[in-house]
Amino acid sequence: QVQLVESGGGLVQAGGSLRLSCAASGDTICISAMGWYRQAPGKERDLVATITKRGSTNYADSVKGRFTISRDIRKPTVYLQMNSLKPDDTAVYYCAAQGVGSPKYNYWGQGTQVTVSS
Protein backbone atom coordinates (compact mmCIF):
# COMPACT_ATOMS: atom_id res chain seq x y z
CA GLN A 1 0.00 0.00 0.00
CA VAL A 2 1.00 3.59 -0.65
CA GLN A 3 -0.13 6.64 1.27
CA LEU A 4 -0.08 10.12 -0.25
CA VAL A 5 -0.36 13.40 1.65
CA GLU A 6 -0.70 16.71 -0.18
CA SER A 7 0.11 20.18 1.13
CA GLY A 8 0.53 23.70 -0.19
CA GLY A 9 -2.93 24.65 -1.41
CA GLY A 10 -4.59 27.95 -0.61
CA LEU A 11 -5.98 31.20 -1.91
CA VAL A 12 -4.02 33.29 -4.39
CA GLN A 13 -4.76 36.17 -6.74
CA ALA A 14 -4.72 35.70 -10.49
CA GLY A 15 -1.17 35.86 -11.79
CA GLY A 16 0.24 34.52 -8.55
CA SER A 17 2.06 31.28 -7.76
CA LEU A 18 1.64 28.28 -5.50
CA ARG A 19 3.69 25.17 -4.92
CA LEU A 20 2.00 21.90 -4.05
CA SER A 21 3.83 19.02 -2.40
CA CYS A 22 2.91 15.36 -2.15
CA ALA A 23 4.73 13.07 0.22
CA ALA A 24 4.52 9.35 -0.44
CA SER A 25 4.98 6.68 2.21
CA GLY A 26 4.51 2.94 2.53
CA ASP A 27 5.50 0.66 -0.36
CA THR A 28 6.97 3.51 -2.39
CA ILE A 29 9.30 1.14 -4.21
CA CYS A 30 6.17 -0.09 -6.01
CA ILE A 31 5.46 3.33 -7.56
CA SER A 32 6.12 3.65 -11.29
CA ALA A 33 4.76 7.17 -11.77
CA MET A 34 3.20 10.03 -9.83
CA GLY A 35 1.05 12.89 -10.89
CA TRP A 36 -1.43 15.62 -10.14
CA TYR A 37 -5.09 15.71 -11.10
CA ARG A 38 -7.67 18.38 -10.37
CA GLN A 39 -11.42 18.55 -10.05
CA ALA A 40 -13.41 21.76 -10.28
CA PRO A 41 -16.98 21.97 -8.93
CA GLY A 42 -19.39 20.18 -11.23
CA LYS A 43 -16.62 18.84 -13.46
CA GLU A 44 -14.76 15.60 -13.88
CA ARG A 45 -11.32 14.95 -12.43
CA ASP A 46 -8.73 15.86 -15.06
CA LEU A 47 -5.04 15.19 -15.45
CA VAL A 48 -2.74 18.13 -14.74
CA ALA A 49 0.76 16.66 -14.92
CA THR A 50 2.58 13.37 -14.45
CA ILE A 51 6.16 12.27 -13.94
CA THR A 52 7.55 8.76 -14.32
CA LYS A 53 10.21 7.03 -12.29
CA ARG A 54 12.68 7.92 -15.05
CA GLY A 55 11.71 11.58 -14.94
CA SER A 56 9.59 11.81 -18.08
CA THR A 57 6.88 14.42 -17.73
CA ASN A 58 3.50 15.02 -19.29
CA TYR A 59 1.24 18.08 -18.99
CA ALA A 60 -2.30 19.02 -19.83
CA ASP A 61 -2.37 21.60 -22.62
CA SER A 62 -4.08 24.09 -20.32
CA VAL A 63 -1.11 24.24 -17.95
CA LYS A 64 1.86 23.87 -20.31
CA GLY A 65 4.35 26.68 -19.81
CA ARG A 66 2.82 27.65 -16.46
CA PHE A 67 3.07 24.53 -14.27
CA THR A 68 6.11 22.38 -13.58
CA ILE A 69 6.08 18.94 -12.01
CA SER A 70 9.22 17.70 -10.28
CA ARG A 71 10.26 15.07 -7.78
CA ASP A 72 12.71 14.27 -5.03
CA ILE A 73 13.44 10.55 -5.25
CA ARG A 74 15.18 10.49 -1.88
CA LYS A 75 12.11 11.46 0.12
CA PRO A 76 10.05 10.50 -2.08
CA THR A 77 8.02 13.59 -2.83
CA VAL A 78 6.51 15.12 -5.93
CA TYR A 79 5.94 18.84 -6.40
CA LEU A 80 3.76 20.99 -8.62
CA GLN A 81 4.98 24.54 -9.13
CA MET A 82 2.09 26.62 -10.44
CA ASN A 83 2.81 30.04 -11.92
CA SER A 84 0.64 32.61 -13.69
CA LEU A 85 -2.41 31.15 -12.02
CA LYS A 86 -5.84 31.85 -13.50
CA PRO A 87 -9.31 31.65 -11.94
CA ASP A 88 -9.92 28.60 -14.18
CA ASP A 89 -7.22 26.80 -12.21
CA THR A 90 -9.47 26.82 -9.15
CA ALA A 91 -10.07 23.21 -8.12
CA VAL A 92 -9.26 20.52 -5.62
CA TYR A 93 -5.85 19.15 -6.58
CA TYR A 94 -5.18 15.47 -5.98
CA CYS A 95 -1.86 13.70 -5.86
CA ALA A 96 -1.87 10.27 -7.46
CA ALA A 97 0.52 7.35 -7.81
CA GLN A 98 0.59 4.47 -10.25
CA GLY A 99 1.73 1.12 -8.97
CA VAL A 100 4.08 -1.04 -11.01
CA GLY A 101 2.02 -3.12 -13.40
CA SER A 102 -1.13 -1.08 -12.86
CA PRO A 103 -2.77 0.38 -15.99
CA LYS A 104 -4.00 3.41 -14.10
CA TYR A 105 -3.31 5.62 -11.12
CA ASN A 106 -4.52 3.55 -8.19
CA TYR A 107 -3.38 5.51 -5.16
CA TRP A 108 -4.83 8.90 -4.28
CA GLY A 109 -4.30 11.62 -1.72
CA GLN A 110 -7.08 13.41 0.08
CA GLY A 111 -6.84 16.53 -2.07
CA THR A 112 -5.90 20.13 -1.43
CA GLN A 113 -7.97 23.17 -2.40
CA VAL A 114 -6.51 25.78 -4.73
CA THR A 115 -8.56 28.94 -5.19
CA VAL A 116 -7.52 31.67 -7.62
CA SER A 117 -9.33 34.98 -7.28
CA SER A 118 -9.75 37.40 -10.16
C-alpha positions as CSV (number, residue, x, y, z in Angstrom):
1,Q,0.0,0.0,0.0
2,V,1.0,3.6,-0.7
3,Q,-0.1,6.6,1.3
4,L,-0.1,10.1,-0.3
5,V,-0.4,13.4,1.7
6,E,-0.7,16.7,-0.2
7,S,0.1,20.2,1.1
8,G,0.5,23.7,-0.2
9,G,-2.9,24.6,-1.4
10,G,-4.6,27.9,-0.6
11,L,-6.0,31.2,-1.9
12,V,-4.0,33.3,-4.4
13,Q,-4.8,36.2,-6.7
14,A,-4.7,35.7,-10.5
15,G,-1.2,35.9,-11.8
16,G,0.2,34.5,-8.6
17,S,2.1,31.3,-7.8
18,L,1.6,28.3,-5.5
19,R,3.7,25.2,-4.9
20,L,2.0,21.9,-4.1
21,S,3.8,19.0,-2.4
22,C,2.9,15.4,-2.1
23,A,4.7,13.1,0.2
24,A,4.5,9.3,-0.4
25,S,5.0,6.7,2.2
26,G,4.5,2.9,2.5
27,D,5.5,0.7,-0.4
28,T,7.0,3.5,-2.4
29,I,9.3,1.1,-4.2
30,C,6.2,-0.1,-6.0
31,I,5.5,3.3,-7.6
32,S,6.1,3.7,-11.3
33,A,4.8,7.2,-11.8
34,M,3.2,10.0,-9.8
35,G,1.0,12.9,-10.9
36,W,-1.4,15.6,-10.1
37,Y,-5.1,15.7,-11.1
38,R,-7.7,18.4,-10.4
39,Q,-11.4,18.5,-10.0
40,A,-13.4,21.8,-10.3
41,P,-17.0,22.0,-8.9
42,G,-19.4,20.2,-11.2
43,K,-16.6,18.8,-13.5
44,E,-14.8,15.6,-13.9
45,R,-11.3,15.0,-12.4
46,D,-8.7,15.9,-15.1
47,L,-5.0,15.2,-15.4
48,V,-2.7,18.1,-14.7
49,A,0.8,16.7,-14.9
50,T,2.6,13.4,-14.4
51,I,6.2,12.3,-13.9
52,T,7.5,8.8,-14.3
53,K,10.2,7.0,-12.3
54,R,12.7,7.9,-15.0
55,G,11.7,11.6,-14.9
56,S,9.6,11.8,-18.1
57,T,6.9,14.4,-17.7
58,N,3.5,15.0,-19.3
59,Y,1.2,18.1,-19.0
60,A,-2.3,19.0,-19.8
61,D,-2.4,21.6,-22.6
62,S,-4.1,24.1,-20.3
63,V,-1.1,24.2,-17.9
64,K,1.9,23.9,-20.3
65,G,4.3,26.7,-19.8
66,R,2.8,27.6,-16.5
67,F,3.1,24.5,-14.3
68,T,6.1,22.4,-13.6
69,I,6.1,18.9,-12.0
70,S,9.2,17.7,-10.3
71,R,10.3,15.1,-7.8
72,D,12.7,14.3,-5.0
73,I,13.4,10.6,-5.3
74,R,15.2,10.5,-1.9
75,K,12.1,11.5,0.1
76,P,10.0,10.5,-2.1
77,T,8.0,13.6,-2.8
78,V,6.5,15.1,-5.9
79,Y,5.9,18.8,-6.4
80,L,3.8,21.0,-8.6
81,Q,5.0,24.5,-9.1
82,M,2.1,26.6,-10.4
83,N,2.8,30.0,-11.9
84,S,0.6,32.6,-13.7
85,L,-2.4,31.1,-12.0
86,K,-5.8,31.8,-13.5
87,P,-9.3,31.7,-11.9
88,D,-9.9,28.6,-14.2
89,D,-7.2,26.8,-12.2
90,T,-9.5,26.8,-9.1
91,A,-10.1,23.2,-8.1
92,V,-9.3,20.5,-5.6
93,Y,-5.9,19.2,-6.6
94,Y,-5.2,15.5,-6.0
95,C,-1.9,13.7,-5.9
96,A,-1.9,10.3,-7.5
97,A,0.5,7.3,-7.8
98,Q,0.6,4.5,-10.3
99,G,1.7,1.1,-9.0
100,V,4.1,-1.0,-11.0
101,G,2.0,-3.1,-13.4
102,S,-1.1,-1.1,-12.9
103,P,-2.8,0.4,-16.0
104,K,-4.0,3.4,-14.1
105,Y,-3.3,5.6,-11.1
106,N,-4.5,3.5,-8.2
107,Y,-3.4,5.5,-5.2
108,W,-4.8,8.9,-4.3
109,G,-4.3,11.6,-1.7
110,Q,-7.1,13.4,0.1
111,G,-6.8,16.5,-2.1
112,T,-5.9,20.1,-1.4
113,Q,-8.0,23.2,-2.4
114,V,-6.5,25.8,-4.7
115,T,-8.6,28.9,-5.2
116,V,-7.5,31.7,-7.6
117,S,-9.3,35.0,-7.3
118,S,-9.7,37.4,-10.2
